[in-house]
Amino acid sequence: MTPELSHQLEEQGYKGRIVPIQHLRDLRAGIEGPYGQGLLDEEFHQERLAVFSFRPPENLPDARSLIVIAVPEPCRRITFTRDGEPLSLIVPPTFFPVQEINERVADFLARILGPVGYGVAQAMLPKKLLAVHSGLGTYGRNNPCYIPGIGSFHRLVALCSDLPCQEDTWQELRMMESCQKCSACLRNCPTGAITPERFLLRAERCITFHNERSNDSAFPAWLDPSWHNSLIGCTHCQRVCPQNQDFLDWVEDGAEFSQEETDLLLERVPLDQLPATTAEKLKQFDMVDLLDVLPRNLLALITE
């Protein structure tokens, strides 16, 4: 990444790396390899990994580089009202505002690169894999990407560009050195998703995999209701990670829903049938996509 581009990213609080477009095939191998070895659950692979595209986007066919950007992100506090009392629930970093952050980063890079003749386009790629291979971050034993100075409190954005890559920083996948003698996440994971036998997370046992699924998918019988801890996602392993201790209190207030609104959400009322103020609130806080999982997850947390 050019010094000038790096400087402008740092001024925004972002961190980034750029690698040649040829590494698309390495990213494909990084997904298909473990799948072919039977290390990835079939259902997880089909739902989460089959969506990636390992070719330049149609609107930028002459792309020459892959760019990955880390945007520091806090947890969000979403407050519902139940039996007249506020119920505040946490959403870990990365879940929203998704589209707003993706567009913000793409627009920012376009303003920098456009005047000097280069374009950018958002890319559907395995972002953690790209970030670690590029040298932007390293994997934790619990498999999030950790970045110096922000831990796992960030959202990754992947883009393609026709900007040439001057220096290839591609490297082998690495786990944080501090993980070698630490087992905090392993000991705190209630589902057994993190195991000492292998580095790759058993994603089919991860709470996040199950509470990101649609309302039509019931939680598996083995998932103890007391293990639920977030409106979506899970914080069991990240909250005990020593690399995140400086960021645990970084929580920003998000949407607040009245008793009536909470009841409507629990009843799975579609967006176009919600009161205009409620629908606008969901849009404002980039929570529209959560409607597909929110009622089931909220009910699980209420009845836990």
C-alpha positions as CSV (number, residue, x, y, z in Angstrom):
1,M,0.0,0.0,0.0
2,T,1.4,3.4,-1.0
3,P,2.6,5.6,1.9
4,E,0.1,8.3,1.0
5,L,-2.8,5.9,0.9
6,S,-1.7,4.4,4.2
7,H,-1.5,7.8,5.7
8,Q,-5.0,8.8,4.6
9,L,-6.4,5.5,6.0
10,E,-4.7,6.1,9.3
11,E,-6.2,9.6,9.5
12,Q,-9.6,8.0,9.2
13,G,-8.7,5.5,12.0
14,Y,-8.7,2.7,9.4
15,K,-6.0,0.1,8.9
16,G,-5.5,-1.6,5.5
17,R,-3.4,-3.8,3.2
18,I,-3.2,-4.4,-0.5
19,V,-2.2,-7.6,-2.4
20,P,-2.1,-8.6,-6.0
21,I,-5.4,-9.8,-7.6
22,Q,-3.7,-13.1,-8.4
23,H,-4.2,-14.1,-4.8
24,L,-7.9,-14.7,-5.5
25,R,-6.9,-18.3,-6.4
26,D,-5.2,-18.6,-3.0
27,L,-8.3,-17.4,-1.2
28,R,-10.4,-20.0,-3.1
29,A,-7.9,-22.7,-2.1
30,G,-8.1,-21.5,1.5
31,I,-11.9,-22.2,1.5
32,E,-12.0,-25.2,-0.8
33,G,-9.0,-27.0,0.8
34,P,-10.5,-27.4,4.3
35,Y,-13.9,-28.2,2.8
36,G,-12.4,-31.0,0.6
37,Q,-10.6,-32.4,3.7
38,G,-13.9,-32.7,5.5
39,L,-13.0,-30.1,8.1
40,L,-16.0,-27.9,7.4
41,D,-19.6,-28.9,8.1
42,E,-21.6,-29.2,4.9
43,E,-24.5,-27.1,6.1
44,F,-22.1,-24.4,7.3
45,H,-20.2,-24.4,4.0
46,Q,-23.4,-24.1,1.9
47,E,-24.9,-21.3,4.0
48,R,-21.8,-19.2,4.7
49,L,-19.0,-20.0,2.3
50,A,-20.6,-20.8,-1.0
51,V,-21.5,-17.1,-1.5
52,F,-18.0,-16.0,-2.2
53,S,-16.9,-14.9,-5.7
54,F,-13.2,-15.5,-6.6
55,R,-13.2,-13.5,-9.8
56,P,-12.9,-9.7,-10.4
57,P,-16.2,-7.9,-10.2
58,E,-18.1,-7.3,-13.4
59,N,-17.9,-3.5,-13.0
60,L,-14.1,-3.7,-12.6
61,P,-12.9,-6.5,-14.9
62,D,-9.3,-5.2,-15.1
63,A,-8.8,-5.2,-11.3
64,R,-5.2,-5.7,-10.3
65,S,-5.3,-5.7,-6.6
66,L,-7.3,-6.8,-3.5
67,I,-7.7,-4.3,-0.7
68,V,-8.8,-5.2,2.8
69,I,-9.7,-2.4,5.3
70,A,-10.3,-2.7,9.1
71,V,-12.7,-0.2,10.6
72,P,-12.7,0.0,14.4
73,E,-16.1,-0.9,15.7
74,P,-17.7,-1.0,19.2
75,C,-20.3,-3.3,20.6
76,R,-23.9,-1.9,20.2
77,R,-26.5,-1.8,23.0
78,I,-30.0,-2.4,21.7
79,T,-32.8,-1.8,24.2
80,F,-36.2,-3.4,24.1
81,T,-39.1,-3.1,26.6
82,R,-40.5,-6.1,28.2
83,D,-43.2,-6.1,30.9
84,G,-42.6,-2.3,31.2
85,E,-38.9,-2.7,32.0
86,P,-36.0,-2.0,29.7
87,L,-34.0,-5.0,28.4
88,S,-30.6,-4.0,27.0
89,L,-28.9,-6.6,24.8
90,I,-25.4,-6.4,23.3
91,V,-24.5,-6.9,19.6
92,P,-20.7,-7.6,19.1
93,P,-18.7,-5.7,16.5
94,T,-19.0,-6.7,12.8
95,F,-22.8,-7.2,12.7
96,F,-24.0,-3.7,11.9
97,P,-24.0,-1.1,10.5
98,V,-22.8,-3.4,7.7
99,Q,-23.9,-1.7,4.5
100,E,-23.2,1.8,5.9
101,I,-19.6,0.8,6.7
102,N,-19.0,-1.0,3.4
103,E,-20.3,2.0,1.4
104,R,-18.4,4.5,3.6
105,V,-15.1,2.7,3.0
106,A,-15.7,2.3,-0.8
107,D,-16.7,6.0,-1.1
108,F,-13.6,7.0,0.8
109,L,-11.3,5.0,-1.4
110,A,-13.0,6.2,-4.5
111,R,-12.5,9.8,-3.5
112,I,-8.8,9.1,-3.1
113,L,-8.1,6.9,-6.1
114,G,-10.6,8.3,-8.5
115,P,-8.8,11.6,-9.2
116,V,-5.6,9.7,-10.0
117,G,-7.4,7.4,-12.5
118,Y,-8.2,4.2,-10.4
119,G,-11.4,2.6,-9.4
120,V,-12.7,0.4,-6.6
121,A,-15.5,-2.1,-6.2
122,Q,-16.8,-4.0,-3.3
123,A,-15.9,-7.7,-3.3
124,M,-17.6,-10.8,-1.8
125,L,-14.5,-12.5,-0.4
126,P,-13.5,-14.3,2.8
127,K,-12.4,-11.2,4.6
128,K,-10.7,-12.7,7.7
129,L,-8.7,-15.0,5.4
130,L,-7.7,-12.1,3.3
131,A,-6.8,-9.9,6.3
132,V,-4.5,-12.6,7.8
133,H,-2.9,-13.6,4.6
134,S,-2.2,-9.9,3.8
135,G,-0.5,-9.3,7.1
136,L,-3.1,-6.9,8.4
137,G,-4.0,-9.2,11.3
138,T,-3.5,-12.6,12.8
139,Y,-6.0,-15.3,13.8
140,G,-6.8,-16.0,17.4
141,R,-7.3,-19.5,18.7
142,N,-11.0,-18.8,18.6
143,N,-10.6,-17.8,14.9
144,P,-11.6,-14.1,14.8
145,C,-9.0,-11.9,13.1
146,Y,-7.1,-9.8,15.7
147,I,-5.5,-6.5,14.6
148,P,-2.9,-4.6,16.7
149,G,-4.4,-1.7,18.6
150,I,-8.1,-2.8,18.1
151,G,-8.2,-6.5,18.9
152,S,-11.3,-8.1,17.3
153,F,-13.3,-4.9,17.7
154,H,-13.5,-4.1,14.0
155,R,-15.3,-4.7,10.8
156,L,-13.4,-5.8,7.7
157,V,-14.2,-4.5,4.2
158,A,-12.9,-6.2,1.1
159,L,-12.6,-4.4,-2.3
160,C,-11.0,-4.8,-5.7
161,S,-9.1,-2.1,-7.5
162,D,-7.2,-1.5,-10.7
163,L,-4.6,0.2,-8.6
164,P,-1.4,-1.8,-9.0
165,C,0.1,-3.4,-6.0
166,Q,3.7,-2.2,-5.5
167,E,4.6,-4.7,-2.7
168,D,3.2,-8.2,-2.1
169,T,2.8,-8.7,1.7
170,W,1.0,-12.1,1.3
171,Q,2.0,-14.6,4.0
172,E,1.1,-17.9,5.5
173,L,-1.7,-18.0,7.9
174,R,-0.6,-17.2,11.5
175,M,-2.1,-17.5,14.9
176,M,-1.2,-14.9,17.5
177,E,1.9,-15.8,19.5
178,S,0.0,-14.9,22.7
179,C,-2.4,-17.8,21.9
180,Q,0.3,-20.4,22.2
181,K,0.2,-20.4,25.9
182,C,-3.3,-19.2,26.5
183,S,-6.5,-21.2,26.5
184,A,-9.0,-18.7,27.9
185,C,-11.3,-18.8,24.9
186,L,-11.2,-22.6,24.8
187,R,-12.1,-22.9,28.4
188,N,-14.9,-20.3,28.1
189,C,-16.6,-21.7,25.0
190,P,-19.6,-23.6,26.4
191,T,-20.4,-25.4,23.1
192,G,-17.0,-27.1,22.4
193,A,-16.6,-25.1,19.2
194,I,-13.0,-24.4,20.1
195,T,-11.0,-27.5,20.7
196,P,-7.3,-28.4,21.5
197,E,-7.3,-31.0,18.7
198,R,-7.4,-28.6,15.8
199,F,-7.0,-24.9,15.1
200,L,-10.0,-24.5,12.8
201,L,-13.2,-23.7,14.7
202,R,-15.9,-26.3,14.7
203,A,-18.3,-23.7,13.2
204,E,-21.3,-26.0,13.4
205,R,-21.0,-25.9,17.2
206,C,-20.6,-22.1,17.3
207,I,-23.5,-20.1,18.8
208,T,-23.0,-17.4,16.2
209,F,-23.7,-19.9,13.3
210,H,-27.0,-20.8,14.8
211,N,-28.3,-17.4,15.9
212,E,-27.5,-15.9,12.5
213,R,-29.9,-18.4,10.8
214,S,-33.4,-17.4,9.9
215,N,-36.4,-17.5,12.3
216,D,-37.5,-20.7,10.6
217,S,-34.4,-22.6,12.0
218,A,-34.9,-23.8,15.5
219,F,-31.9,-23.8,17.9
220,P,-30.5,-27.4,18.2
221,A,-31.5,-29.3,21.3
222,W,-27.9,-29.5,22.6
223,L,-27.7,-25.6,22.8
224,D,-28.4,-24.8,26.4
225,P,-30.6,-21.7,26.6
226,S,-28.3,-20.2,29.3
227,W,-25.5,-20.0,26.7
228,H,-27.2,-17.2,24.8
229,N,-25.6,-13.9,25.5
230,S,-26.1,-11.5,22.5
231,L,-28.9,-10.4,20.3
232,I,-26.9,-11.9,17.5
233,G,-23.4,-13.4,17.5
234,C,-21.6,-14.5,20.7
235,T,-19.1,-12.8,23.0
236,H,-18.1,-15.8,25.2
237,C,-14.7,-16.2,23.7
238,Q,-13.9,-12.6,22.7
239,R,-14.7,-11.1,26.2
240,V,-12.1,-13.3,27.9
241,C,-9.4,-12.8,25.3
242,P,-6.5,-10.8,26.8
243,Q,-6.1,-8.9,23.5
244,N,-9.6,-7.4,23.9
245,Q,-9.5,-6.3,27.6
246,D,-8.9,-2.6,26.7
247,F,-12.0,-2.5,24.5
248,L,-14.6,-4.4,26.6
249,D,-16.3,-1.1,27.8
250,W,-16.5,0.3,24.2
251,V,-20.2,0.0,23.9
252,E,-22.4,2.5,22.0
253,D,-26.1,2.9,22.4
254,G,-28.2,1.8,19.4
255,A,-31.9,1.6,18.8
256,E,-34.5,1.6,21.7
257,F,-37.8,-0.1,21.2
258,S,-41.0,0.6,23.2
259,Q,-43.2,-2.2,24.6
260,E,-45.5,-2.0,21.6
261,E,-42.6,-2.1,19.2
262,T,-41.0,-5.0,21.0
263,D,-44.3,-7.0,20.9
264,L,-44.6,-6.4,17.2
265,L,-41.1,-7.6,16.6
266,L,-41.7,-10.7,18.6
267,E,-44.8,-11.3,16.5
268,R,-42.6,-11.2,13.4
269,V,-44.6,-8.4,11.8
270,P,-43.0,-7.7,8.3
271,L,-41.2,-4.5,7.8
272,D,-43.9,-3.1,5.4
273,Q,-46.6,-3.7,8.1
274,L,-44.7,-2.1,11.0
275,P,-45.5,1.5,12.1
276,A,-43.6,4.0,10.0
277,T,-41.6,5.1,13.0
278,T,-40.5,1.6,13.9
279,A,-39.6,0.8,10.3
280,E,-37.5,4.0,10.1
281,K,-35.7,3.1,13.3
282,L,-34.7,-0.3,11.9
283,K,-33.4,1.4,8.8
284,Q,-31.6,4.1,10.7
285,F,-29.7,1.6,12.7
286,D,-29.1,-0.8,9.8
287,M,-31.2,-3.5,11.5
288,V,-33.6,-4.4,8.7
289,D,-31.6,-7.6,7.9
290,L,-31.9,-8.6,11.5
291,L,-35.7,-9.0,11.2
292,D,-35.0,-12.5,9.8
293,V,-33.4,-13.6,13.1
294,L,-34.4,-11.0,15.7
295,P,-37.7,-12.5,17.0
296,R,-36.3,-16.0,17.6
297,N,-33.1,-14.7,19.2
298,L,-34.9,-12.1,21.4
299,L,-37.4,-14.7,22.6
300,A,-34.5,-17.0,23.5
301,L,-32.9,-14.3,25.6
302,I,-36.2,-13.3,27.3
303,T,-37.0,-16.9,28.3
304,E,-33.5,-18.0,29.2
